[in-house]
Amino acid sequence: MLANIKPEDILFLDIETVPAVSSYGTLDPSFQALWEKKSKHFRSDDQSAADVYDRAGIYAEFGKIICISAGLIKEKDPFTFRVKSFYGDDEKSILSDFSAMLSKFTRNRETLLCAHNGKEFDYPYIARRMIINGMIIPDILDNAGKKPWEVKLLDTL
């Protein structure tokens, strides 16, 4: 499969996430109850929900994206790699700017996204955070109802 893919048609990406709020104590009480329920599955008997709150950033429901970096190989001799990072305090702006760049990159051509553990983490996390922020998921990330061979997502894991 990779022999048929042009490197310049791949957008490589990685996201960085953190808990949505700085500490368990600052969580809304309803979210504290939800975190209590969620964290019960992975914490030991001697740990409280507050003790494991630093792990909240890996769950889209309790975390947020603080940076999305995207890179592409330019079709030049020799190949060059260009990277753009979207970052800041406003997650919706990060997602909106990334989505605009993604739409531009995928317009009028066959393209792929590539991430390490992207199918399990990056792609669904971005999509969930877009839904939470009331945004439309870009076509390339929206794999609902698609056959496996129609999904344009690569994973280096």
C-alpha positions in Angstrom: 0.0 0.0 0.0 2.7 2.5 0.9 4.4 2.1 -2.5 1.3 3.7 -4.0 1.3 6.7 -1.7 3.0 10.0 -2.6 4.8 11.4 0.6 3.5 14.9 -0.3 -0.1 13.6 0.1 0.4 12.8 3.8 -0.2 15.2 6.6 1.5 14.0 9.8 0.1 15.2 13.1 0.4 15.0 16.8 -1.7 16.5 19.6 -0.8 17.5 23.2 -3.5 17.3 25.8 -4.0 18.3 29.5 -6.8 18.0 32.0 -9.6 20.5 31.3 -9.1 22.3 34.6 -6.0 22.5 36.8 -7.1 20.3 39.7 -9.8 17.9 40.8 -11.0 20.4 43.4 -11.8 23.0 40.7 -13.9 20.6 38.7 -17.7 21.2 38.7 -19.3 18.8 41.2 -21.1 17.0 38.5 -17.8 16.4 36.7 -16.2 15.3 40.0 -18.9 12.6 40.2 -18.3 11.6 36.5 -14.5 11.4 37.1 -15.1 9.4 40.2 -17.0 6.9 38.1 -14.5 6.9 35.2 -11.4 6.7 37.3 -12.7 3.8 39.3 -11.7 1.5 36.5 -8.0 2.2 36.7 -7.1 3.4 40.1 -6.1 1.2 43.0 -8.1 0.8 46.2 -5.9 3.2 48.1 -6.3 6.0 45.5 -9.0 8.6 45.3 -10.4 10.2 42.2 -8.4 13.3 43.1 -5.2 11.3 43.3 -5.4 10.2 39.7 -6.8 13.5 38.2 -3.5 14.2 36.5 -4.5 11.4 34.0 -7.7 13.3 33.0 -6.0 14.8 30.0 -6.0 11.6 28.1 -9.8 11.4 28.2 -11.5 13.8 25.8 -14.4 14.2 28.2 -12.1 15.5 30.9 -9.3 17.0 28.9 -8.5 19.6 26.3 -6.1 20.0 23.4 -3.4 22.7 24.0 -1.4 22.0 20.8 -1.8 20.3 17.4 1.3 20.1 15.3 1.0 19.2 11.6 3.8 18.5 9.2 4.0 17.7 5.5 6.7 16.8 3.0 7.1 19.2 0.2 7.4 17.9 -3.3 10.9 19.3 -4.0 14.3 17.9 -4.6 15.5 17.3 -2.0 12.3 16.7 0.1 11.7 19.2 2.9 9.5 18.9 5.9 7.4 21.8 7.0 5.7 22.0 10.4 2.9 24.2 11.7 1.7 24.2 15.3 -1.6 25.4 16.5 -1.5 26.2 20.2 -2.8 28.5 23.0 -5.3 28.8 25.8 -8.4 28.8 23.5 -9.0 25.2 22.4 -11.8 26.2 20.0 -9.5 28.5 18.2 -6.8 25.8 18.0 -9.4 23.3 16.5 -10.9 25.9 14.2 -7.5 26.9 12.8 -6.4 23.3 12.4 -9.7 22.4 10.7 -9.2 25.3 8.2 -5.7 24.1 7.4 -7.0 20.5 7.1 -9.7 21.6 4.7 -7.2 23.4 2.6 -4.8 20.5 2.5 -7.5 17.9 1.6 -9.3 20.1 -1.0 -9.4 18.5 -4.5 -7.0 15.6 -4.0 -6.5 12.3 -2.3 -4.8 12.8 1.0 -4.0 10.8 4.2 -3.5 11.7 7.8 -0.7 10.0 9.7 -0.1 9.9 13.5 1.5 7.5 16.0 -1.4 5.8 17.8 -3.7 8.1 15.9 -6.5 5.6 15.4 -6.8 5.0 19.1 -6.0 8.5 20.4 -5.3 11.6 18.2 -8.1 11.2 15.6 -11.0 10.3 18.0 -9.8 12.9 20.6 -9.8 15.7 18.0 -13.3 14.6 16.8 -14.7 14.4 20.3 -13.3 17.8 21.3 -14.8 19.3 18.1 -18.2 17.8 19.0 -17.9 19.2 22.6 -17.0 22.6 21.2 -20.0 22.5 18.8 -17.9 22.2 15.6 -18.3 20.2 12.4 -15.8 17.3 12.1 -13.7 17.6 8.9 -14.6 14.9 6.3 -11.2 13.2 6.6 -11.7 12.7 10.3 -15.3 11.7 10.1 -15.2 7.9 9.6 -18.8 7.2 10.7 -20.3 4.6 8.4 -17.2 4.2 6.2 -15.7 0.9 5.3 -12.1 0.3 6.5 -10.6 0.9 3.1 -12.5 4.2 2.8 -10.8 5.7 5.9 -7.9 7.9 5.0 -6.0 7.5 8.3 -2.6 6.0 8.7 -1.1 4.9 12.1 2.6 4.3 12.7 1.8 2.2 15.8 
